[in-house]
């Protein structure tokens, strides 16, 4: 670890009752601190604030060695795979080596709970009941610095953990428990720390873009998942429209719902999930959709709810659906690629009666729909000068950029986390899942950021073309304006808000990707 900034990203503030101190990530989901910082927590949760990502967690103490060792290990409650870790070094610093710490000191009249730095020079070894401590001078250790990692600026590695002050009111320095003691008392954690900083071995490319990802490799979308749960898993199920531009993860999310339905509905609701991809030629007609539903129900229950020859008999279909309701089932139908039946006015008119019929069935509680489309359903119909049969029964959830922690977790599959890598991926992909996966794949393949960036630009061009084609002229003008089109009219707030929700614009108004910005500049 060569930079003070990287050290700061590894530190966390720890609070329990009135006690405050510092800890640091030493291995995935594990935090090291001083025992006296958390000694009264016992089995109770300790509050963890990770300043670098402005995230709050809780952790529990798993191991504790009281003074004079004064070390404690905490485990995060809930996984966080995106955090970096300090790199431990058990060799003793050289006399007068410059050292640096970052922590969260707090004492009467001095509150630096958002973080504070201090620097020292190494004075030599100190012993306390045979425990090796490092003696520091020419720096001030205040209350709350306990548990801070001690960074040797010469090696760029952490050689100890701040233990106590020699005088809180002056710069006499302090003492730190050596990394040698950490290695002795936590040999498995020390090994994990060393493994964390070893280059990940080359194997199968862990990145995938172009096809829906399976649920076990699905990341993020916590807010969207909650919104879906609160619709299809409510006391009375309700329909929802998942909206996202091309390659924003709609199909992946539908598959996640199907395979992880217990996250959305309780067992007592007895959910039956039937998924229909409307781009499949079998569903080119309303009759094909009804047959697909009939077969889907049969696969889940072992029984056909109505006969095939009754597919066009509305009474028979309703009777079959009512039997499912009477048996306590909740029928949830996932409809992907809605644009396949809305490619033109004539085609959508063919499905108008089907839409009105299924709206009636949904209103009667016979079925619940989750429809994935590039545009909100009302816009799909309005564009073709038709009235939507689904008005008022659907809520809308827009899929935009992933949460920062989620897209960083994707990259973590193939690379050790560091701030430079995050910045590189963010510049190219802006958190949109398809482009995050593409950036990871290019870097995995080429092992050089400059080469990978060129390959990313080449591979992304056709996708940018598709994306540009899907945008309205008003949206295109808004993007050009954000790039500095001074002679263009300022876009309406609603347009900017929509582009931000879809992930094409960042909160600061810039385009999501530097490569996409270059593409837009080249469009006439």
C-alpha positions in Angstrom: 0.0 0.0 0.0 1.9 3.0 -1.3 -0.5 5.8 -0.7 -1.9 7.5 2.4 -5.2 7.7 0.5 -5.4 4.0 0.2 -4.8 3.5 3.9 -7.7 5.8 4.6 -10.0 3.7 2.5 -9.2 0.7 4.7 -10.1 2.4 8.0 -13.4 2.4 9.8 -14.8 4.2 12.8 -16.0 1.9 15.6 -18.6 2.9 18.2 -20.1 1.0 21.1 -21.9 2.9 23.8 -19.7 5.9 24.7 -16.5 4.3 23.3 -15.1 5.4 20.0 -12.0 4.1 18.2 -10.6 3.0 14.9 -10.3 -0.3 13.1 -9.2 -1.4 9.6 -10.0 -4.1 7.1 -7.4 -6.8 7.4 -9.1 -9.5 5.4 -12.5 -9.8 3.5 -15.2 -8.8 6.0 -12.8 -8.8 8.9 -11.7 -5.7 11.0 -8.8 -5.5 13.3 -8.7 -3.1 16.2 -7.5 -2.8 19.8 -9.3 -4.8 22.5 -9.9 -1.8 24.7 -11.9 -0.2 22.0 -14.6 -2.9 22.0 -14.0 -4.8 25.3 -17.4 -4.0 26.6 -19.3 -5.0 23.5 -19.1 -8.8 24.2 -21.8 -10.3 21.9 -23.5 -7.0 21.2 -23.1 -5.4 17.8 -20.5 -2.7 17.3 -21.4 0.2 15.0 -19.0 0.4 11.9 -18.8 3.5 9.8 -16.8 3.2 6.6 -16.0 6.7 5.6 -14.5 6.0 2.2 -17.9 4.8 0.9 -20.1 6.6 3.5 -21.6 3.2 4.6 -22.8 2.0 8.0 -22.5 -1.6 9.1 -22.5 -3.6 12.3 -19.9 -6.1 13.4 -19.5 -8.6 16.2 -16.3 -9.4 18.1 -15.1 -12.9 17.3 -11.7 -12.9 19.1 -10.2 -10.7 21.8 -6.9 -10.5 23.5 -6.8 -8.2 26.5 -3.8 -6.0 27.5 -0.9 -6.2 27.0 -1.7 -7.8 23.7 -4.8 -5.6 23.2 -6.0 -6.9 19.9 -9.6 -7.7 18.8 -11.0 -9.1 15.6 -14.5 -8.2 14.4 -16.6 -9.7 11.6 -19.0 -7.6 9.6 -22.7 -8.7 9.8 -23.5 -9.0 6.1 -21.0 -9.4 3.3 -19.1 -6.4 1.8 -16.8 -7.7 -0.9 -15.8 -4.3 -2.3 -13.6 -3.0 0.5 -9.7 -3.0 0.2 -7.5 -4.4 2.9 -4.2 -3.1 4.4 -1.1 -5.1 3.6 0.6 -6.3 6.7 4.3 -6.5 7.1 5.8 -8.3 10.1 9.4 -6.9 9.6 10.5 -4.2 12.0 10.8 -0.6 10.6 14.2 1.0 10.4 15.1 3.6 13.0 13.6 7.0 12.1 11.4 5.5 9.4 8.5 7.9 8.7 5.1 6.5 9.7 1.5 7.6 9.1 -1.8 6.8 10.7 -5.4 7.7 10.0 -8.2 7.3 12.5 -11.2 8.8 14.2 -10.1 10.5 17.4 -12.6 12.0 19.8 -12.0 13.6 23.2 -13.4 16.4 25.3 -13.2 19.5 23.1 -11.7 17.7 20.2 -14.0 15.7 17.9 -12.5 14.4 14.6 -15.1 11.7 14.1 -14.9 12.2 10.3 -11.3 11.3 10.3 -7.9 12.7 11.2 -4.3 12.0 10.2 -1.0 11.9 12.2 2.6 11.2 11.3 5.5 9.9 13.4 9.0 8.7 13.3 10.0 5.2 14.5 12.1 5.2 17.6 12.6 1.5 18.3 11.2 -1.6 20.0 9.5 -1.5 23.3 8.5 -4.5 25.4 5.5 -5.0 27.7 5.4 -8.4 29.4 7.3 -9.8 26.4 4.9 -8.3 23.9 6.7 -6.4 21.1 5.6 -2.8 20.8 6.8 -0.2 18.4 7.8 3.1 20.0 6.8 6.3 18.1 7.9 9.9 18.5 7.3 13.4 17.0 3.6 12.9 16.7 0.4 13.1 18.8 -1.8 10.1 19.6 -5.2 11.3 20.8 -8.1 9.2 22.2 -9.9 7.5 19.4 -6.7 6.8 17.4 -6.5 3.4 19.2 -6.8 0.7 16.6 -5.4 2.8 13.7 -3.2 1.0 11.2 0.5 2.1 11.4 1.7 2.7 7.8 5.5 2.6 7.2 5.9 5.1 4.4 9.1 3.5 3.3 7.6 0.1 2.6 4.1 1.2 1.9 2.8 -1.5 4.3 1.2 -1.7 7.7 3.7 -2.7 10.4 1.5 -2.3 13.5 -1.6 -1.0 15.1 -1.7 2.1 17.4 -2.1 1.0 21.0 -1.6 3.9 23.3 -0.4 7.5 23.7 2.7 8.6 25.5 1.0 12.0 26.2 -2.3 13.0 24.6 -1.5 16.7 25.2 1.8 16.7 23.3 3.7 15.2 20.4 5.7 12.8 22.5 4.2 10.0 20.3 2.8 6.6 21.3 3.2 2.9 21.0 1.9 0.4 18.5 1.4 -3.4 18.8 3.7 -4.8 16.1 2.5 -6.8 13.1 4.7 -9.6 14.5 2.2 -9.9 17.4 -0.7 -9.8 14.9 0.9 -12.7 13.0 1.5 -14.7 16.2 -2.0 -14.3 17.6 -4.0 -14.4 14.3 -2.0 -16.6 12.0 -5.0 -17.5 9.8 -6.0 -13.9 9.4 -2.4 -12.9 8.6 -2.4 -15.6 5.9 -5.6 -14.4 4.5 -4.2 -10.9 4.4 -1.2 -12.1 2.4 -3.4 -14.1 0.0 -5.6 -11.0 -0.5 -2.6 -9.1 -1.9 -1.3 -11.9 -4.1 -2.2 -11.6 -7.8 -5.4 -13.5 -8.6 -4.5 -16.5 -10.6 -5.5 -16.6 -14.3 -8.3 -19.0 -15.0 -11.7 -18.8 -16.7 -12.8 -15.3 -17.6 -15.2 -14.4 -14.8 -16.9 -11.6 -16.8 -19.9 -12.1 -19.0 -21.7 -9.6 -21.2 -24.4 -10.1 -23.8 -26.5 -12.8 -22.2 -28.7 -12.6 -19.0 -26.7 -13.5 -15.9 -27.9 -16.4 -13.7 -29.1 -15.5 -10.2 -25.9 -16.7 -8.5 -24.0 -14.0 -10.4 -26.6 -11.3 -10.1 -25.4 -8.1 -8.3 -27.2 -5.2 -6.7 -30.6 -3.8 -7.6 -31.6 -3.7 -3.9 -34.0 -0.8 -4.4 -35.6 -2.4 -7.5 -35.9 -5.8 -5.8 -37.6 -4.1 -2.8 -40.1 -2.3 -5.1 -40.9 -5.6 -6.9 -41.4 -7.4 -3.6 -43.7 -4.7 -2.4 -45.9 -5.3 -5.5 -46.0 -9.0 -6.2 -45.5 -10.0 -2.6 -48.0 -7.6 -1.1 -51.1 -8.7 0.7 -52.9 -8.3 -2.6 -50.5 -8.9 -5.6 -50.1 -5.9 -8.0 -48.5 -5.6 -11.4 -45.2 -3.9 -12.1 -43.5 -2.6 -15.3 -39.7 -3.0 -15.3 -38.3 -0.4 -17.7 -34.8 -0.2 -19.0 -33.0 0.6 -22.2 -31.2 -2.1 -24.0 -28.8 -4.3 -22.0 -29.7 -2.7 -18.6 -30.4 -6.1 -17.0 -34.2 -6.5 -17.5 -33.9 -10.2 -18.5 -31.4 -10.9 -15.8 -33.8 -9.4 -13.2 -36.7 -11.4 -14.5 -34.7 -14.6 -14.2 -33.7 -13.6 -10.7 -37.4 -13.2 -9.7 -38.2 -16.6 -11.2 -35.3 -18.5 -9.5 -35.4 -16.6 -6.2 -39.2 -16.1 -5.8 -38.9 -16.8 -2.1 -37.2 -13.4 -1.7 -40.4 -11.8 -3.1 -43.3 -13.9 -1.8 -43.8 -15.9 1.3 -44.4 -19.7 1.2 -48.0 -19.2 2.3 -48.7 -17.2 -0.8 -47.8 -20.3 -2.9 -46.3 -18.3 -5.9 -46.4 -19.9 -9.3 -44.0 -18.1 -11.7 -44.4 -18.5 -15.4 -42.0 -16.7 -17.7 -42.7 -15.9 -21.3 -40.2 -14.3 -23.7 -42.4 -12.5 -26.2 -39.6 -12.4 -28.8 -40.1 -16.2 -29.1 -42.1 -17.0 -32.3 -44.4 -19.3 -30.3 -45.9 -16.1 -28.7 -46.4 -14.1 -31.9 -50.2 -14.3 -31.3 -52.4 -13.9 -28.3 -53.3 -17.6 -28.7 -49.7 -18.5 -28.5 -49.3 -16.6 -25.2 -52.3 -18.4 -23.7 -50.9 -21.7 -24.7 -47.5 -20.8 -23.2 -49.3 -19.9 -20.0 -51.2 -23.2 -20.0 -48.0 -25.2 -20.5 -46.1 -23.1 -17.9 -48.8 -23.9 -15.3 -48.6 -27.6 -16.1 -44.9 -27.6 -15.6 -45.3 -26.1 -12.1 -48.3 -28.0 -10.9 -48.4 -31.2 -13.0 -51.9 -30.3 -14.2 -53.2 -28.5 -17.2 -55.6 -25.7 -16.0 -57.7 -26.0 -19.2 -57.6 -28.0 -22.4 -55.7 -26.8 -25.4 -58.8 -26.6 -27.5 -60.2 -24.2 -24.9 -57.5 -21.6 -25.3 -59.9 -19.3 -27.1 -62.7 -20.0 -24.7 -62.6 -17.2 -22.2 -64.8 -18.9 -19.7 -62.7 -22.0 -19.6 -59.5 -20.1 -19.2 -61.0 -18.0 -16.4 -62.4 -21.1 -14.7 -58.9 -22.7 -14.8 -57.3 -19.6 -13.3 -59.9 -19.4 -10.6 -59.2 -22.9 -9.5 -55.6 -21.9 -8.9 -56.7 -19.0 -6.8 -59.1 -21.2 -4.8 -56.3 -23.6 -4.1 -54.3 -20.7 -2.6 -51.8 -20.2 -5.5 -50.6 -16.8 -6.6 -49.9 -16.8 -10.4 -47.1 -14.4 -11.4 -46.4 -14.0 -15.1 -43.1 -12.6 -16.3 -43.3 -11.1 -19.7 -40.0 -10.2 -21.3 -39.3 -8.3 -24.6 -42.7 -6.5 -24.6 -41.5 -4.6 -27.7 -41.8 -7.8 -29.7 -45.6 -7.3 -29.8 -45.4 -3.6 -30.0 -43.1 -3.1 -33.0 -45.8 -1.4 -35.0 -49.4 -0.2 -34.7 -50.9 -3.1 -36.6 -49.1 -5.7 -34.5 -50.0 -4.0 -31.2 -53.7 -3.7 -32.3 -53.7 -7.5 -32.7 -52.9 -7.7 -29.0 -55.3 -5.0 -27.9 -58.1 -7.3 -26.9 -55.6 -9.6 -25.2 -54.2 -6.7 -23.2 -57.7 -5.6 -22.1 -58.6 -9.2 -21.2 -55.5 -9.7 -19.1 -56.0 -6.3 -17.4 -59.4 -7.6 -16.3 -57.9 -10.9 -15.1 -55.3 -9.0 -13.1 -57.9 -6.7 -11.6 -59.9 -9.7 -10.6 -56.8 -11.2 -8.8 -56.5 -14.1 -11.2 -52.9 -13.2 -12.2 -50.2 -10.7 -11.7 -47.9 -9.4 -14.4 -44.3 -8.3 -14.4 -43.7 -6.7 -17.8 -40.2 -5.8 -19.0 -40.0 -3.1 -21.7 -37.6 -0.4 -22.9 -40.2 2.3 -22.3 -43.1 2.7 -19.8 -46.1 0.9 -21.1 -48.2 4.0 -21.5 -45.4 5.5 -23.7 -45.3 2.3 -25.8 -49.0 2.7 -26.6 -49.0 6.5 -27.0 -46.1 6.3 -29.5 -48.3 4.3 -31.7 -51.4 6.5 -31.0 -53.1 3.8 -29.0 -54.6 3.8 -25.6 -52.9 1.5 -23.1 -55.2 -1.2 -21.7 -52.9 -1.4 -18.7 -53.4 2.1 -17.4 -53.6 2.4 -13.6 -52.8 -1.2 -12.6 -49.0 -1.0 -13.1 -46.3 0.8 -11.2 -43.1 1.6 -13.0 -39.5 0.7 -11.9 -36.7 2.0 -14.0 -33.4 0.1 -14.2 -30.5 2.4 -14.4 -26.9 2.2 -13.1 -26.0 -0.3 -10.4 -25.2 0.8 -6.9 -21.4 1.6 -6.6 -20.9 -1.4 -4.3 -22.6 -3.7 -6.7 -20.6 -2.9 -9.8 -17.4 -2.9 -7.8 -18.3 -6.4 -6.6 -18.6 -7.5 -10.3 -15.0 -6.2 -10.9 -13.8 -7.9 -7.7 -14.5 -11.2 -9.3 -11.4 -10.8 -11.4 -9.2 -8.1 -9.7 -8.0 -6.9 -6.4 -9.8 -3.7 -5.4 -7.9 -0.4 -5.7 -9.0 3.2 -6.2 -7.3 3.4 -9.6 -9.2 0.4 -11.0 -12.5 1.7 -9.7 -11.9 5.0 -11.4 -11.0 3.4 -14.7 -14.1 1.2 -14.8 -16.3 4.0 -13.7 -15.1 6.2 -16.4 -15.9 3.6 -19.1 -19.1 2.0 -17.7 -20.7 4.5 -15.3 -22.3 1.6 -13.4 -24.3 0.2 -16.2 -24.1 -3.6 -15.8 -23.4 -4.5 -19.4 -20.6 -2.1 -19.8 -19.1 -2.9 -16.4 -18.9 -6.6 -17.4 -17.4 -5.5 -20.8 -14.8 -3.4 -19.1 -13.9 -6.2 -16.8 -13.7 -8.7 -19.7 -11.4 -6.4 -21.8 -9.0 -5.8 -18.9 -9.0 -9.5 -18.0 -8.1 -10.3 -21.6 -5.5 -7.6 -22.3 -4.1 -7.0 -18.8 -3.4 -3.4 -19.8 -5.8 -0.5 -19.2 -4.8 1.4 -22.3 -5.2 -1.6 -24.6 -8.4 -2.7 -22.8 -9.8 0.8 -23.2 -9.3 0.8 -27.0 -10.9 -2.7 -27.2 -13.8 -1.5 -25.1 -14.4 1.4 -27.4 -14.4 -1.0 -30.4 -16.7 -3.5 -28.9 -19.1 -0.9 -27.5 -19.6 1.0 -30.7 -22.4 -1.3 -32.1 -24.1 -1.1 -28.7 -23.9 2.7 -28.6 -25.5 2.7 -32.1 -28.4 0.6 -30.8 -28.8 2.8 -27.8 -28.7 6.0 -29.8 -31.4 4.6 -32.2 -33.7 3.8 -29.2 -33.5 7.4 -27.9 -36.0 10.1 -28.9 -34.8 13.2 -30.7 -35.5 15.2 -27.6 -33.3 12.9 -25.5 -30.5 13.1 -28.1 -30.6 16.9 -28.0 -30.5 16.8 -24.2 -27.3 14.6 -24.3 -25.7 16.9 -26.8 -26.6 19.9 -24.6 -25.0 18.3 -21.6 -21.8 17.9 -23.7 -21.7 21.7 -24.1 -24.0 22.3 -27.1 -24.3 26.0 -26.3 -26.6 26.8 -29.3 -29.1 24.1 -28.2 -32.1 24.9 -25.9 -31.9 23.8 -22.3 -33.7 20.5 -21.9 -36.7 20.1 -19.7 -36.1 18.9 -16.1 -38.3 15.8 -16.9 -36.0 14.8 -19.8 -32.8 15.2 -17.7 -34.4 13.3 -14.8 -35.4 10.4 -17.1 -31.9 10.2 -18.6 -30.4 10.1 -15.1 -32.9 7.4 -14.0 -31.9 5.3 -17.0 -28.2 5.8 -16.1 -27.2 7.7 -19.2 -26.5 10.9 -17.3 -24.7 11.1 -14.0 -25.9 13.2 -11.1 -23.5 16.0 -12.1 -25.0 16.1 -15.6 -22.1 14.4 -17.4 -22.6 11.4 -19.7 -22.2 8.0 -18.1 -19.2 6.9 -20.1 -16.3 8.9 -21.6 -16.5 6.5 -24.6 -20.2 7.2 -25.1 -19.5 10.9 -24.8 -17.1 10.6 -27.7 -19.7 8.6 -29.6 -22.3 11.3 -29.1 -20.0 14.0 -30.2 -19.6 12.2 -33.5 -23.3 11.9 -34.2 -24.9 14.4 -36.7 
